[in-house]
Amino acid sequence: MRIGIEAQRIFRTKKHGMDRVVLEVIKQLQIIDKVNDYFIFVNEGEDRCLEETANFKIITFGGNYPLWEQIKLPKKVKEMKVDLLHCTSNTAPLRIDAKLVLTLHDIIFLEKNNLLAKGFTPYQKFGNVYRSIVVPRILKHCEKVITVSHFEKENIKQRLPQIKEKLTVIYNGAHPMFQIIQDQDFLESIKKKYDLRNRFFFFFGNTDPKKNTPNLIKAYALYASEAKVPIPLVIVDYSEQLIEEQLRKLGKLELKKFIDVKGYITNTDIPAILNLSECLLYPSQRESFGIPIVEGMACGTPVITSNTSSMPEIAGDAALLVDPYSIEEMAQAMHKVEENKPFINELVARGLERAKQFTWLKAAETTLRIYKELL
């Protein structure tokens, strides 16, 4: 078989969730499939995070998102005589000379009020508009549509019932580097590298409204106002100015001393930071999967996440579930992490077991099975 995989953005330095998913699946396919020929289509970028193997060829070419996907990618697919193209990030070419598999992580862009909602950056708004135009048109050409949770599968079926027979679920995973780290010298080196305090809550900041950052900051401000000695909060990849503005609106600017804002942190350093943290805060309003939930559990880190969308499905009974719209409930959960050690120890034990269910090897094996069925 000659299999093409669209991995447009994996060479960019700051990778997002979908980039990490396709990268990990490809790496596992390189291990388990030595027979079929693969062509990995990638946009230009500085982070050469994937290498060619005997039957995996990387095809790199530049261009902005629509031009790359709609014009250049179909030409390359034709040149390489690809039998099947797997597009991995929600969209695909409108015309393609190959069987098409699509990974549709979510359909947030089709949901009410999400097309041009407040809080999105111009780039995010453009992405929503582009996906809302392209996705309904390409689905009829897809042989198979993969999504990442049963919650999202049901969500897609309700919105797009015409593809319900094509839908299948493949869970995401966690890289083996997400584990309990015993090397105290290494942990200390990461602590010094990022100037981390002895205790801290950890939160991935994001301007995407679904990530719920403003509500998280309100909840932390409430927790810190009530705690005798607040556990500091570390936020990565977010704007310090935005935090100051939000605290000023709350009349809590004095709490800024408890919030440490870090820049983008490389994925290889995240396991150590999770190991060092008191708790991972992940109270998103909406997720199709939520990879950091599994990564936190695999590191033996307590996780606070939301009781909405896919997060209960992924977390099971191994995380502290909260209403992401309730400031009080999120603040109470932070207090519970600090005060109820027996409960937290039990949560950690459950998390370590739960995380074993989600591996990139399983994801790759299921993906390969779909390729074989279609070809």
C-alpha positions as MATLAB code, in Angstrom:
seq = 'MRIGIEAQRIFRTKKHGMDRVVLEVIKQLQIIDKVNDYFIFVNEGEDRCLEETANFKIITFGGNYPLWEQIKLPKKVKEMKVDLLHCTSNTAPLRIDAKLVLTLHDIIFLEKNNLLAKGFTPYQKFGNVYRSIVVPRILKHCEKVITVSHFEKENIKQRLPQIKEKLTVIYNGAHPMFQIIQDQDFLESIKKKYDLRNRFFFFFGNTDPKKNTPNLIKAYALYASEAKVPIPLVIVDYSEQLIEEQLRKLGKLELKKFIDVKGYITNTDIPAILNLSECLLYPSQRESFGIPIVEGMACGTPVITSNTSSMPEIAGDAALLVDPYSIEEMAQAMHKVEENKPFINELVARGLERAKQFTWLKAAETTLRIYKELL';
ca = [
       0.000    0.000    0.000;
       1.066    3.567   -0.670;
      -0.273    5.580    2.249;
      -0.127    9.352    2.572;
      -0.457   11.085    5.943;
      -1.059   14.813    6.180;
       1.045   16.144    9.044;
       1.157   19.749    7.946;
       2.229   21.452   11.189;
       4.417   18.946   13.027;
       7.635   20.788   12.178;
       6.504   24.044   13.791;
       8.202   24.862   17.079;
       5.071   25.475   19.129;
       3.010   22.344   18.628;
      -0.640   22.062   19.526;
      -2.689   19.006   20.407;
      -3.497   17.825   16.894;
       0.167   18.148   15.869;
       1.240   15.962   18.757;
      -1.412   13.341   17.968;
      -0.311   12.745   14.377;
       3.372   12.881   15.305;
       3.015   10.168   17.950;
       0.858    7.946   15.732;
       3.374    8.181   12.874;
       6.258    7.276   15.196;
       4.383    4.168   16.324;
       3.497    3.234   12.737;
       7.213    3.404   11.910;
       7.756    0.729   14.548;
       4.895   -1.627   13.752;
       4.639   -1.409    9.939;
       7.758   -2.267    7.934;
       5.793   -3.388    4.845;
       3.726   -0.535    3.427;
       5.122    2.659    1.908;
       4.290    5.901    3.681;
       4.511    9.495    2.483;
       4.346   12.073    5.265;
       3.308   15.484    3.928;
       4.672   18.303    6.088;
       4.868   22.085    5.842;
       8.237   23.751    6.313;
       9.355   24.372    9.894;
      12.344   24.505   12.219;
      11.623   21.530   14.486;
      12.674   18.417   12.579;
      10.934   16.107   15.058;
      10.473   13.164   12.677;
      13.055   11.264   10.648;
      12.637    9.110    7.572;
      12.905    5.333    7.770;
      13.171    2.741    5.008;
       9.468    2.867    4.146;
       8.575    6.327    5.489;
       9.399    9.261    3.220;
       8.897   12.866    4.381;
       7.622   15.232    1.675;
       8.168   18.852    2.754;
       6.765   21.894    0.947;
       5.747   25.391    2.032;
       2.618   27.516    1.774;
      -0.089   29.063    3.917;
      -2.742   26.755    5.341;
      -5.431   26.846    2.556;
      -2.922   26.998   -0.313;
      -0.869   24.148    1.159;
      -3.908   21.945    1.742;
      -6.148   22.695   -1.237;
      -3.608   23.208   -4.036;
      -0.174   21.814   -3.193;
      -1.148   18.711   -1.197;
      -3.354   17.172   -3.955;
      -0.529   17.656   -6.463;
       1.965   15.891   -4.194;
      -0.494   13.061   -3.531;
      -0.843   12.556   -7.287;
       2.932   12.703   -7.838;
       3.562   10.057   -5.164;
       0.759    7.831   -6.560;
      -0.777    7.534   -3.116;
      -3.600    4.982   -2.711;
      -4.973    6.407    0.526;
      -4.585    9.832    2.150;
      -5.158   10.282    5.877;
      -5.819   13.932    6.757;
      -5.319   14.310   10.483;
      -6.401   17.795   11.539;
     -10.140   18.219   10.816;
      -9.856   19.398    7.195;
      -8.787   17.953    3.845;
      -8.536   18.862    0.156;
     -11.881   19.316   -1.569;
     -10.597   17.181   -4.462;
      -8.150   14.323   -4.107;
      -7.095   11.359   -6.279;
      -6.977    8.819   -3.447;
      -9.187    7.204   -0.872;
      -9.663    9.654    1.990;
      -9.583    9.090    5.748;
     -10.244   12.090    7.975;
      -9.527   12.573   11.663;
     -12.227   14.949   12.874;
     -11.117   15.829   16.390;
     -14.188   17.945   17.076;
     -16.879   20.048   15.415;
     -16.729   23.051   17.726;
     -16.499   25.247   14.642;
     -19.977   24.070   13.571;
     -21.618   24.606   16.933;
     -23.865   27.538   17.687;
     -22.108   30.824   18.474;
     -18.630   29.396   17.892;
     -18.022   30.644   14.371;
     -17.174   34.257   15.196;
     -17.615   34.259   18.981;
     -15.861   36.788   21.160;
     -12.513   35.770   22.598;
     -11.061   34.204   19.455;
      -7.992   35.722   17.845;
      -8.255   36.714   14.143;
      -6.286   33.549   13.257;
      -8.688   31.380   15.279;
     -11.698   33.077   13.675;
     -10.284   32.440   10.216;
      -9.719   28.784   11.146;
     -13.322   28.428   12.300;
     -14.656   29.949    9.075;
     -12.349   27.822    6.902;
     -13.319   24.590    8.655;
     -17.037   25.425    8.567;
     -16.792   25.805    4.773;
     -14.525   22.854    4.006;
     -15.601   20.094    6.399;
     -19.247   19.612    5.307;
     -18.072   19.419    1.688;
     -15.340   16.826    2.196;
     -17.237   14.408    4.418;
     -19.115   12.826    1.512;
     -15.757   11.886   -0.040;
     -14.378   10.248    3.114;
     -14.182    6.475    3.360;
     -13.747    6.687    7.121;
     -13.979    9.445    9.739;
     -11.980    8.992   12.932;
     -12.731   10.933   16.094;
     -11.139   10.778   19.534;
     -13.898   10.032   22.052;
     -17.360    8.525   22.213;
     -18.673   11.881   23.392;
     -17.429   13.494   20.192;
     -18.710   10.616   18.079;
     -22.242   11.134   19.396;
     -21.876   14.878   18.971;
     -20.842   14.459   15.322;
     -23.649   11.949   14.662;
     -26.251   14.411   15.903;
     -24.866   17.262   13.828;
     -23.865   15.246   10.747;
     -26.065   12.108   10.723;
     -25.188   11.354    7.096;
     -21.730   10.096    8.142;
     -22.721    8.026   11.194;
     -21.805    4.754    9.450;
     -18.324    6.069    8.631;
     -17.499    7.131   12.193;
     -15.078    5.301   14.470;
     -13.325    6.203   17.731;
      -9.582    6.003   18.302;
      -8.472    7.306   21.683;
      -5.384    9.471   22.010;
      -2.534    8.423   24.270;
       0.314    9.648   26.412;
       3.984    9.366   25.482;
       6.011    6.999   27.732;
       8.041    9.997   28.926;
       4.973   10.953   30.984;
       5.712    8.898   34.078;
       6.791    9.241   37.685;
      10.366   10.575   37.620;
      12.670    9.321   40.365;
      15.752   11.293   39.300;
      15.764   14.120   41.843;
      18.768   15.819   40.266;
      16.930   16.075   36.952;
      13.819   17.427   38.639;
      15.940   20.002   40.441;
      17.529   21.062   37.151;
      14.077   21.648   35.599;
      13.036   23.565   38.704;
      16.024   25.874   38.307;
      15.635   26.149   34.522;
      12.114   27.569   34.849;
      12.584   29.210   38.262;
       9.801   27.159   39.843;
       8.766   27.395   43.471;
       8.688   24.436   45.850;
       4.912   24.040   45.514;
       2.615   25.122   42.700;
      -0.551   24.387   40.771;
       0.056   23.946   37.028;
      -2.167   25.311   34.246;
      -1.785   25.434   30.466;
      -2.857   28.971   29.582;
      -4.605   29.593   26.296;
      -6.572   32.400   24.670;
      -9.048   29.956   23.123;
     -12.324   30.614   25.009;
     -12.965   26.890   25.539;
      -9.842   26.627   27.693;
     -11.653   28.700   30.338;
      -8.635   30.752   31.423;
     -10.572   33.785   32.770;
     -12.739   31.565   34.987;
      -9.688   29.655   36.186;
      -8.011   32.906   37.235;
     -11.187   33.984   39.070;
     -11.290   30.620   40.839;
      -7.633   30.832   41.796;
      -8.128   34.382   43.105;
     -11.004   33.114   45.301;
      -8.905   30.184   46.539;
      -5.864   32.399   47.258;
      -8.004   34.933   49.111;
      -9.302   32.199   51.416;
      -6.117   30.145   51.932;
      -3.776   30.896   54.808;
      -0.719   30.251   52.630;
      -1.843   29.899   49.006;
      -0.128   27.394   46.759;
       1.225   29.509   43.862;
      -0.086   29.072   40.332;
       2.175   28.476   37.321;
       0.621   29.387   33.958;
       2.471   28.592   30.743;
       2.084   30.069   27.279;
      -0.120   32.976   28.336;
       0.053   36.746   28.637;
       1.107   38.276   31.951;
      -0.664   41.461   30.913;
      -3.975   39.624   30.510;
      -3.635   38.137   33.997;
      -2.952   41.572   35.499;
      -5.999   42.990   33.707;
      -8.219   40.199   35.035;
      -6.922   40.556   38.597;
      -7.387   44.307   38.428;
     -11.035   43.862   37.393;
     -11.491   41.536   40.378;
      -9.822   44.037   42.723;
      -7.243   41.339   43.533;
      -4.079   42.697   41.945;
      -2.153   41.928   45.146;
      -2.522   38.219   44.328;
      -0.253   38.633   41.288;
       2.693   37.703   43.538;
       1.297   34.160   43.724;
       1.019   33.712   39.929;
       4.095   32.864   37.862;
       3.743   33.242   34.104;
       6.109   31.182   31.984;
       6.567   31.203   28.229;
       6.214   28.239   25.923;
       7.685   25.104   27.505;
       9.011   22.309   25.322;
       7.007   19.102   25.520;
      10.007   17.131   26.794;
      10.138   19.289   29.947;
       6.419   19.009   30.727;
       6.666   15.566   32.456;
       9.138   16.942   35.002;
       6.973   19.991   35.658;
       3.940   17.754   36.159;
       5.974   15.634   38.593;
       6.929   18.756   40.534;
       3.429   20.249   40.652;
       0.828   19.777   43.359;
      -1.953   19.440   40.822;
      -2.768   19.881   37.142;
      -5.665   22.284   36.600;
      -7.566   21.452   33.415;
     -11.091   22.907   33.768;
     -11.880   23.404   30.073;
     -15.393   24.254   28.981;
     -15.238   21.820   26.080;
     -12.795   19.121   24.948;
     -13.040   16.292   22.444;
     -10.415   14.333   24.447;
      -8.003   16.270   26.685;
      -4.539   14.720   26.353;
      -3.072   16.565   29.390;
      -5.540   14.713   31.629;
      -3.887   11.399   30.746;
      -0.384   12.887   30.850;
      -0.968   14.278   34.337;
      -2.340   10.981   35.632;
       0.596    9.077   34.112;
       2.988   11.340   36.056;
       1.264   10.606   39.350;
      -0.107   14.140   39.478;
      -3.601   14.867   40.824;
      -5.868   16.303   38.118;
      -8.741   18.745   38.434;
     -10.800   18.703   35.252;
     -14.327   19.430   34.085;
     -17.525   17.419   34.338;
     -18.475   18.399   30.775;
     -18.061   16.992   27.239;
     -15.427   14.219   26.928;
     -13.517   14.869   30.135;
     -15.483   12.519   32.436;
     -15.139    9.797   29.783;
     -11.356   10.155   29.726;
     -10.774   10.807   33.435;
     -13.177    8.182   34.783;
     -12.987    8.149   38.589;
      -9.306    9.149   38.535;
      -9.676   12.953   38.569;
     -11.508   15.569   40.600;
     -14.396   16.717   38.371;
     -15.755   20.264   38.653;
     -18.256   22.527   36.927;
     -16.023   24.762   34.744;
     -18.573   27.597   35.025;
     -18.622   27.512   38.842;
     -15.876   29.691   40.316;
     -16.705   28.450   43.806;
     -16.558   24.771   42.835;
     -13.150   25.155   41.172;
     -11.788   27.042   44.198;
     -13.121   24.350   46.550;
     -11.350   21.688   44.497;
      -8.028   23.535   44.952;
      -8.626   23.590   48.711;
      -9.374   19.859   48.628;
      -6.084   19.112   46.883;
      -4.253   21.054   49.576;
      -6.117   19.711   52.590;
      -7.334   16.155   51.913;
      -4.152   14.128   51.416;
      -5.718   10.637   51.797;
      -8.238   11.463   49.067;
      -5.527   12.856   46.795;
      -3.309    9.797   47.306;
      -6.222    7.573   46.265;
      -6.835    9.802   43.236;
      -3.193    9.478   42.188;
      -3.303    5.679   42.454;
      -6.429    5.538   40.309;
      -4.855    7.918   37.806;
      -1.772    5.777   37.326;
      -3.980    2.783   36.474;
      -6.336    4.789   34.293;
      -3.505    6.243   32.196;
      -2.403    2.746   31.153;
      -5.538    2.458   29.014;
      -4.422    5.238   26.667;
      -1.334    4.545   24.533;
      -0.126    5.749   21.153;
       0.669    2.139   20.249;
      -3.021    1.226   20.556;
      -3.924    4.290   18.484;
      -1.443    3.331   15.745;
      -2.555   -0.321   15.658;
      -6.193    0.700   15.203;
      -5.257    3.263   12.552;
      -3.275    0.668   10.598;
      -6.213   -1.723   10.776;
      -8.420    0.925    9.141;
      -5.876    1.418    6.341;
      -5.810   -2.318    5.672;
      -9.613   -2.586    5.643;
      -9.919    0.199    3.086;
      -7.150   -1.043    0.787;
];
